[in-house]
Amino acid sequence: MLSLATPLKLFRIRTRRTGAAVAGAGALVFVAGLLLPPAPLRRSARPPTLIDRFLPEFQFSEFHQRQVRAARERVFQDIRSVSAGEIPLFRLLTGIRNPRRLFRSQPDNILNPPAARPILEVATSSGFFVLAENETEIVIGTYVVRPPGIPRPGRDEFAGLSRPGYAKAVMNFHVEAGPEGECFLTTETRVLATDPSTTRRFGAYWRLIYPGSALIRRMWLLAIARRAEEGIAATGTHRVSTPR
């Protein structure tokens, strides 16, 4: 919708007419999503980690991985410290999902992040909460859909909540050490809707946002990797070499 006001040349949308066509196509996708059957429950085929304690079953998910030439401890530290300004396209893509921030002042949140503040800090101060953390993984969660007029349930209710009208989302970052001193950095997002109607409605929204969401997460991993690898170079620590 933002392209109707300002054509987004980065995405080859050069005129408002093209922007209108893109917006119309998005609306059709949304309506088609509402007519599709609810997405079925799934489970991950990967070995369980902390994220499975909170959402072992889900209807929607995405998973991304990146190899990083740095020690696990360094990478895990930079998961917490990387900012929105370091993540390519983060503010642009979140601005497309939250165009109102261009016209009115908003508090800091995941869709209106300041450039220099650590992005996980922004998330956990504006609707997300840390569900679990150890030396290799951090899991955050939020309620992306809840019935209107009902206070948001707390963190302690998250795993067991099954009342209709909710969609629960979890996101993790996980770091696993590799055989050559490098590590593998992954992020996974899962969403569980608690009834068929909410599943169908969220599914339509998910199909619209998924391409941008996937790109954000890949760029997020890239930013963490850059920070970790450049930090090693800046301190003169030996950079890990990995086979190609």
C-alpha positions in Angstrom: 0.0 0.0 0.0 2.9 2.3 0.6 3.8 2.2 -3.1 0.5 4.0 -3.9 1.9 7.1 -2.2 5.6 6.6 -3.0 6.5 4.2 -5.7 9.2 1.8 -4.3 11.9 1.8 -7.0 14.0 -0.6 -5.0 11.3 -3.2 -5.8 10.9 -2.0 -9.4 7.7 -0.2 -8.6 8.3 3.0 -10.6 4.8 4.4 -10.9 1.6 4.7 -8.8 -0.2 2.6 -11.4 2.2 -0.3 -10.9 1.9 0.2 -7.1 -1.9 0.0 -7.5 -1.6 -3.3 -9.4 0.7 -4.7 -6.8 -1.7 -3.6 -4.0 -4.6 -5.2 -5.9 -2.7 -8.4 -6.4 -2.0 -8.5 -2.7 -5.7 -7.9 -1.8 -6.6 -10.9 -4.1 -4.1 -13.1 -2.4 -5.5 -12.1 1.0 -9.1 -12.8 -0.1 -8.0 -16.2 -1.6 -6.3 -17.0 1.6 -9.5 -16.5 3.5 -11.3 -19.0 1.3 -8.7 -21.7 1.6 -9.0 -24.5 4.2 -7.3 -23.9 7.5 -3.6 -24.9 7.5 -3.0 -28.3 9.2 -0.9 -28.7 12.3 2.7 -29.7 11.8 5.8 -30.7 13.8 9.4 -30.0 13.1 11.6 -32.8 11.8 14.7 -31.3 13.3 16.2 -32.3 16.6 14.3 -30.6 19.5 15.6 -27.4 21.1 14.1 -24.9 23.6 11.6 -23.6 21.0 9.8 -27.0 21.2 8.9 -26.5 24.8 6.6 -23.7 23.8 5.3 -24.4 20.4 5.9 -28.1 19.4 3.0 -27.9 17.0 2.2 -25.1 14.6 0.5 -24.2 11.3 3.0 -21.7 9.9 6.8 -21.5 10.1 10.0 -20.4 8.5 13.6 -21.5 9.1 16.9 -19.9 8.0 20.5 -20.8 8.6 23.9 -19.2 8.1 27.4 -20.4 8.6 29.5 -17.9 10.6 33.3 -17.8 10.8 33.4 -16.9 14.5 33.2 -18.7 17.9 29.8 -19.6 19.2 30.1 -17.4 22.3 30.9 -14.3 20.1 27.9 -15.0 17.8 25.5 -15.5 20.7 26.6 -12.2 22.2 26.0 -10.4 18.9 22.5 -11.9 18.6 21.6 -9.6 21.5 23.5 -6.5 20.4 22.7 -6.2 16.6 20.5 -3.2 15.8 17.9 -2.5 13.1 20.3 -0.1 11.5 22.8 -2.9 10.9 20.1 -5.2 9.2 19.9 -4.4 5.5 16.3 -3.4 4.5 14.9 -4.0 8.0 13.5 -0.5 8.4 12.3 -0.4 4.8 10.4 -3.7 5.0 8.9 -3.0 8.4 7.9 0.5 7.1 5.9 -1.2 4.3 4.0 -3.2 7.0 3.6 -0.1 9.2 3.3 2.9 6.9 1.5 5.0 9.6 4.9 5.6 11.2 5.7 8.0 8.3 2.8 10.3 9.3 2.5 10.0 13.1 4.8 9.6 16.0 4.9 6.0 17.5 6.7 4.4 20.4 9.6 2.1 19.7 8.5 -1.3 18.6 9.5 -4.1 16.2 7.8 -2.3 13.3 9.1 1.1 14.3 12.7 0.4 15.5 15.2 3.1 16.2 18.3 2.5 14.1 20.9 2.2 16.9 19.0 0.3 19.6 19.5 -3.5 19.8 16.5 -5.0 18.0 15.9 -7.8 20.5 15.8 -5.2 23.2 13.2 -3.2 21.2 11.1 -6.4 20.7 11.1 -7.4 24.4 10.1 -4.0 25.5 7.2 -3.7 23.1 5.0 -6.9 23.2 7.5 -9.8 23.0 8.8 -11.6 26.0 11.8 -13.9 26.5 10.4 -17.4 27.0 13.7 -19.2 27.6 17.4 -18.8 27.1 20.6 -20.9 27.6 24.1 -20.6 26.2 23.1 -21.6 22.7 19.5 -20.4 22.2 17.1 -17.6 23.0 13.4 -17.9 22.4 11.0 -15.0 22.4 7.2 -15.1 22.0 4.2 -12.9 21.5 0.4 -13.1 20.8 0.0 -11.9 17.2 -3.8 -12.3 17.4 -6.0 -12.1 20.4 -9.7 -11.4 21.0 -10.5 -7.7 21.1 -11.0 -6.1 24.5 -9.3 -8.9 26.4 -6.0 -8.2 28.2 -3.0 -9.9 26.8 -2.2 -13.2 28.6 1.2 -13.3 30.4 4.3 -15.3 29.6 3.5 -18.0 32.0 0.2 -18.8 30.2 1.9 -18.9 26.8 2.7 -22.6 26.3 -0.6 -23.9 27.6 -3.0 -21.4 26.2 -5.5 -23.0 23.8 -8.6 -20.8 24.0 -10.2 -19.8 20.7 -9.3 -16.5 19.1 -5.5 -16.5 19.6 -2.5 -16.9 17.4 0.8 -17.5 19.3 4.2 -16.8 17.7 7.6 -17.9 18.8 11.0 -17.0 17.3 14.4 -18.3 18.2 18.0 -17.8 17.5 20.2 -20.9 17.9 23.9 -21.3 17.6 25.6 -24.6 17.1 29.4 -25.0 17.1 30.9 -26.6 13.9 33.8 -29.0 13.5 36.3 -26.4 12.3 35.7 -23.7 14.9 33.0 -22.0 12.9 29.3 -22.1 14.0 25.9 -22.5 12.4 23.4 -19.7 13.2 19.8 -20.4 12.7 16.5 -18.7 13.3 13.0 -20.2 13.3 9.6 -18.7 13.5 6.5 -20.7 14.3 2.8 -19.6 14.6 0.0 -21.6 16.1 -3.6 -20.3 15.8 -6.0 -21.8 18.3 -9.1 -22.3 16.2 -10.0 -22.8 12.5 -11.3 -19.3 11.9 -8.2 -17.6 13.4 -6.0 -20.1 11.4 -7.7 -19.1 8.2 -7.5 -15.4 8.8 -3.9 -15.5 9.9 -3.0 -17.7 7.0 -4.2 -15.0 4.6 -2.0 -12.5 6.3 0.9 -14.9 6.5 0.9 -15.4 2.7 1.1 -11.6 2.2 3.9 -11.0 4.6 6.0 -14.1 4.2 8.3 -12.9 1.3 9.3 -9.8 3.3 9.5 -11.7 6.6 11.8 -14.3 5.1 14.0 -11.6 3.6 14.2 -9.8 7.0 15.3 -12.9 8.8 18.0 -13.7 6.2 19.3 -10.1 6.5 19.1 -10.4 10.3 21.4 -13.4 10.2 23.7 -11.6 7.8 24.0 -8.7 10.2 24.8 -10.9 13.1 27.4 -12.7 11.1 29.0 -9.5 9.9 29.2 -8.1 13.4 30.7 -11.3 14.8 33.3 -11.7 12.0 34.2 -8.0 11.9 34.5 -8.0 15.7 37.1 -10.8 15.5 39.1 -8.8 12.9 38.9 -5.6 15.0 40.3 -7.3 18.1 43.0 -9.1 16.2 41.6 -12.5 17.2 42.3 -15.3 14.8 39.5 -15.6 12.2 38.2 -19.1 11.8 38.8 -20.6 8.3 36.2 -23.0 7.0 36.4 -25.3 4.0 34.5 -24.2 0.9 
